[in-house]
Amino acid sequence: MPKALPNPSQSDNFLAKKSLRDEVYAQLHNRIITGEFSSGEWLRQEEIANQLGVSQTPVREALDRLVAERLAERILYRGVRVPQPSKNEIINAYTTRLLLEVHLVRLATPAISSEKIGELFEILKRLEDFADPLDLSLHRQANKKLHLIIAEASGNALLSNLYSIASNAFPDWMLYERVSKHTVFLPQSLEDEYQQHALIVQAISNRNIDLAVESAVNHLRSISKEMIRFLCTDADVLEVRERQIWPHLNLGAYE
């Protein structure tokens, strides 16, 4: 016999649960990428449930999803916390992101729709408006959205998902937090990042694959310089790792 469909009340409860779980996930996700939760901070299930006024079930499900996406880590017998990556793990996440992002930009530039290009320019406008350091949390969310739109426009869902994982593994929140504490450098850092994004989006809009890829590489290597300055990443190790993957990027000689 065919399986009976749930009655309306059961269906409503399922949808409500799903919506609540997603909402809890969205709130925790934003609090991590904006630095409200600092690196190494424990995400206590009961405490979060009390703060949000929900049961522990949707919180547990949201935490499981964050762990799967590398935005949180589960420590045996202790619980879930915001990742506290080693310097080597940060370099690995950066080089993986570099490797994936270059290929995604190469695929997305000829394939992206006019609608998605319009979304990229809208995000650029928001990023330009977020010049005030007080807007850093909104800035980070818009920044991440811009890169994910490009990844999704590649038409390769698996590669896009891998990029999302690599992007989550790279601790943007740590870098932004350190840069924001150096008020002398912050305005110029935000301006440089905006200009780099503008070059990427303009090149994609013009369907110029070579320029889009070059602009994406320049943007990421600018991030590597900030990693060295603000996260005390070993410059020699970082250069070795970049040289190892450079032949796979099809960019010519390493400079």
DOSEZA-643584 format. One record per residue: residue in three letters; x, z, y of N, C-alpha, C in turn. Coordinates in steps of 0.02 Angstrom, whole numbers, plus 50000, padded with zeros to 5 digits. Layout:
<sites>
ALAXZYXZYXZY/...
</sites>
This chain:
<sites>
MET500425000049940500005000050000500435000050062/PRO500214996450116500614996550177500615003450208/LYS501165004950240501245011550272500765012150330/ALA500425017750334499935018750387500275019450454/LEU499965016450505500235017150573500065024150599/PRO500485026850643500335033450671499725033150714/ASN499355038650716498765038750760499005038950832/PRO498575037550882498795037150951499155043350976/SER498935049250955499275055250980499985055650953/GLN500085053750889500755053750861501205048750897/SER500925042850911501315037650945501515039951015/ASP501035043151050501185045551117501725050751116/ASN501705055151065502225060351060502905057251048/PHE502925051951006503565048650992503845045551056/LEU503415042051093503645038751154503865043951206/ALA503495049451210503685054651258504355057551240/LYS504455058751174505095061451151505665056751166/LYS505555050251153506065045351165506235045051239/SER505725045151281505835044751353506215050951377/LEU506035056751352506365062951372507095062951350/ARG507225060751289507905060351264508335055751308/ASP508055050051326508425045251367508545047951437/GLU508055051751462508135054651529508685059951529/VAL508705064051478509225069151473509905065751467/TYR509935060551425510565056851418510785054051485/ALA510325051051522510505047851586510775053051635/GLN510465058951636510695064151682511395066651663/LEU511505067851599512165070251577512695064851586/HIS512515058651572512975053051581513205052651653/ASN512735052951700512915052551771513335058451794/ARG513185064351767513565070251787514285070051762/ILE514385066451706515075065751681515455060551721/ILE515155054551730515535049151763515635050551837/THR515225055051866515325056651936515765062851946/GLY515975065851891516445071351896516115078151907/GLU515445078351904515115084851912515305089451854/PHE515365086551794515675090051738516405088051736/SER516845092851739517555091251741517845090351671/SER518425087351668518765086151604518865092751567/GLY518665092951504518745098951463518165103851468/GLU517685102451512517125107151520516645106751461/TRP516435112551437515985112751379515265111151400/LEU514925107151359514235105251371513795109351324/ARG513585115151348513215119851306512495117651299/GLN512285116551238511625113851224511065118151252/GLU511095124551238510565129151261510555129651337/GLU511155130051366511205130651439510925124451474/ILE511095118651448510845112451478510085111951470/ALA509825113851412509105113651401508745118151451/ASN509025124051464508725128651512508755125751583/GLN509315122751600509385119751667508885114151678/LEU508765110051627508335104251635507605105851618/GLY507485111851591506795113751574506515109851515/VAL506945108451465506725104851406506935108751344/SER506695106451286506905109651224507615107351207/GLN507915110551158508605108751140508645102151101/THR508085099851072508105093751032508335087651071/PRO508015085951128508255080151165508965080951192/VAL509155087151206509845088451229510335086951173/ARG510175089351113510605088051055510675080551042/GLU510115076951047510135069651035510545066151089/ALA510475068451151510855065451207511605066851198/LEU511775072751176512475074451165512765070251108/ASP512375069151055512605064951000512765057851026/ARG512345055351069512445048651096513075048451140/LEU513165053551180513755053851224514395054151182/VAL514375057851127514955058151082515095051351051/ALA514555047851030514635041250999514935036251048/GLU514785037251113515025032551164515685034851195/ARG515975040151170516625042651192516615045751261/LEU516015047351286515965050851350515975058451340/ALA515955060451278516015067551260516365067851192/GLU516625073651175516955074451110516715080851077/ARG516635080551012516405086350974517005089850943/ILE517075096250957517625100250930517335104650874/LEU517615103950815517355107550756517305115050769/TYR516725117750754516575124850760516535127450832/ARG516615122950880516595125350949516055122050992/GLY515905115750979515385112451017515615105851047/VAL515275103751101515395097351133515665098551203/ARG516155094551222516435095251289516595088351318/VAL516705088251383516945082251416517665081051391/PRO517835074851373518505073651345519065076051391/GLN519595078251358520195080351393520775076251364/PRO520805069851382521275065351348522005066851366/SER522435065451317523145066051330523375059951370/LYS523985060251396524245054551435524295048351393/ASN524465049151329524505043451284523815040451271/GLU523315044651264522635042251254522375038551316/ILE522565040851375522375037551437522685030551440/ILE523315029951422523655023451422523325018851371/ASN523165021451312522845017251261522165014751285/ALA521785019051318521135017051343521205011751397/TYR521705012551440521825007751494522015000851465/THR522485000651419522714994251392522164990851351/THR521754994751317521184991951280520684988951329/ARG520554992551383520104989851434520384983551465/LEU521034983351478521344977351506521254971451459/LEU521394972551396521344967151346520634964451342/LEU520144968851339519454966751332519174963651397/GLU519334966851453519034964651516519254957551535/VAL519874955951522520124949251538519724943951498/HIS519624945151434519244940351394518514940051414/LEU518224945651432517524945751453517424941951518/VAL517884942751566517834939051629517914931551615/ARG518364929851570518474922851553517844919751523/LEU517484923551482516874921151451516284921151500/ALA516254926251542515674927151586515654922151643/THR516234920251670516244916051730515854909551723/PRO515924905851669515514899751664514804900951639/ALA514674906951611514034908051577513544912151618/ILE513774915951667513344920651702512784917051741/SER512194919951741511624916951776511654918251851/SER511294914251888511264915151961510954921951978/GLU510484924151937510164930651948510674936251943/LYS511104935951891511614941151882512144940851937/ILE512304934851960512774934352016512474937752077/GLY511824936852088511494940152143511534947752137/GLU511474950252075511524957452064512234959952080/LEU512734955852063513424957852078513534958452154/PHE513264953652191513334953952264512954959852294/GLU512384961652263512004967452286512414973852276/ILE512744974252218513164980052204513754980252253/LEU514044974552267514594974252316514374977052382/LYS513754975252403513504977852467513444985352465/ARG513214988052408513164995352401513854998552403/LEU514334995452369515014998152368515314998252439/GLU515144993152478515394992952547515094998652588/ASP514475000252573514135005652610514375012552588/PHE514695013052530514925019452504515635020952525/ALA515805019452586516485020752610516615028152623/ASP516075031852634516135039052647516315042652583/PRO516835046752583517025050552523516465054752494/LEU515975056552536515415060552512514965056552465/ASP515035049852466514635045552424514985043652359/LEU515495047352340515905045452283515495045052218/SER515015049452208514635049252146514235042752141/LEU513915040752195513545034452196514015028552189/HIS514595029152219515105023852215515315022752143/ARG515425028052106515645027352037515125024051993/GLN514495025952004513955022951965513895015451979/ALA513945013452042513905006352060514505002552033/ASN515085005652036515705002552010515625001051936/LYS515395005951899515325005051826514804999751810/LYS514264999651848513734994651838513994987651849/LEU514404986651900514684979951914515074977351854/HIS515504981451826515914979251769515484977951707/LEU514964981951697514544981151638514124974751643/ILE513904972951703513534966751712513964960751692/ILE514594960851714515054955451697515164955251621/ALA515254961051590515354961251518514754958451481/GLU514154960451501513544958151468513444950651478/ALA513664948051535513584940951550514034936451508/SER514494939451471514934935651428514554932251372/GLY513974934951354513584932251299513814934751231/ASN514324938951230514574941751167514404949151166/ALA513844950751132513594957551133514074962451101/LEU514404960351047514874964851013515464966451057/LEU515744961251089516314962351134516114966651194/SER515504965551218515254969451274515184976851255/ASN514934978051193514864984951170515544988351161/LEU516024984551135516704987251128516994988951196/TYR516864984651245517114985951313516794992351341/SER516154993151329515804999151354516125005451325/ILE516295005251261516625011051230517315012151260/ALA517695006751269518365007351298518325009751370/SER517825007351407517735009451476517555016851480/ASN517145019251434516965026251432517565030551413/ALA517995027851369518585031551348519095032251404/PHE519095027351450519555027951507519265032951557/PRO519625038251573519335043751613519315042351688/ASP518835037851707518755036351778518645042651820/TRP518255047351790518095053451829518715057451846/MET519205057451801519825061051815520205057751871/LEU520245051151869520615047451920520285048251988/TYR519625047351991519265048152055519345055252082/GLU519305060052037519365067052059520045068252091/ARG520575065752059521255066752086521345063052152/VAL521105056852155521175052852217520785056252274/SER520185058752258519765061752311520085067952342/LYS520525071252304520865077152331521425075352379/HIS521635069052378522145066652424521805062652479/THR521545066352528521125063252579521505057952620/VAL522165058452620522555053452657522505046652622/PHE522485046652555522485040452517521785037752503/LEU521285042052504520625040152481520315034252518/PRO520285034152584519965028452619520285021752601/GLN520955021552598521295015352582521165013452509/SER521135018352466521005017052395520315013952386/LEU519815016652421519145013852417519105006852446/GLU519455005752501519454999152532519804994052487/ASP520364995952458520724991352413520284989552353/GLU519954994552325519524993352267518954988652285/TYR518664989752344518114985352366518354978152371/GLN518934977152403519194970352411519344967152343/GLN519594971052296519744968352230519104966252194/HIS518584970352200517944968552170517654962352203/ALA517724961852268517464956152305517794949652281/LEU518454949852270518804943952245518564941952176/ILE518454946852132518214945352065517524942152068/VAL517064945152105516384942652109516364935752141/GLN516754934652194516754928152227517014922752180/ALA517544924352143517824919452096517324917852041/ILE516974922852016516464921651965515894917451994/SER515694919052055515164915152088515354907852095/ASN515994906552107516244899652114516414896352048/ARG516304900051993516454897651925517194895951917/ASN517614899551953518334898351949518634903251899/ILE518704901051837518904905451782519594908351794/ASP520074904051812520764906351820520814911551875/LEU520474910451931520514915251987520144921651969/ALA519584921151933519214927151913519634931451868/VAL519984928351820520414932051774520994935151811/GLU521304931251855521874933951893521654939851936/SER521074939351967520824944752010520664950951969/ALA520394949951909520244955651865520884959151843/VAL521394955251826522044958151806522354962051864/ASN522334959151924522614962551982522254969151996/HIS521604969051986521204975151996521414980551947/LEU521474978651883521644983551832522364986051840/ARG522814981751860523504983951870523574988351932/SER523104987551979523084992152036522864999052012/ILE522394999151964522185005551934522775008851899/SER523195004851865523765007751829524245011051878/LYS524315008251938524745011451988524465018152010/GLU523805018652015523495025052033523555029951975/MET523545027451914523645031851856524335035051860/ILE524835031151879525515033751885525555038851941/ARG525235037351997525285041652055524885048052048/PHE524265047452022523815053252024523705056651957/LEU523835053151902523755056151836524425057451803/CYS524965056051840525655057151815525785053351749/THR525485047451744525605043251685526315040751686/ASP526635040451629527325038151623527355030651637/ALA527685028751691527705021651712528055017351660/ASP528585019851630528965015951581528545014651518/VAL528195019751495527765018951436527205014051451/LEU526905014751510526365010351530526595003051532/GLU527185001851559527444995051562527564992151492/VAL527824996251448527944994051379527284991951346/ARG526764996051355526114994451325525814988051355/GLU525894987251420525644981051451526004974951424/ARG526654975451417527044969851390526834968151318/GLN526644973251280526444972051211525814967851206/ILE525344968951252524704965251247524704958951290/TRP525204958251334525194952651382525134945751348/PRO525494944451293525424937851261524714936251239/HIS524314941451225523624940351202523144938851260/LEU523384939451321522954938251380522984931051404/ASN523484927351379523564920251398523624919351474/LEU524074923251504524154923251577524834920551599/GLY525244918551553525914916451573526404922251570/ALA526964921551605527484926651602527254933251632/TYR527494938751603527354945451629527764946551691/GLU527444949051743527794950351807527754957751823/
</sites>
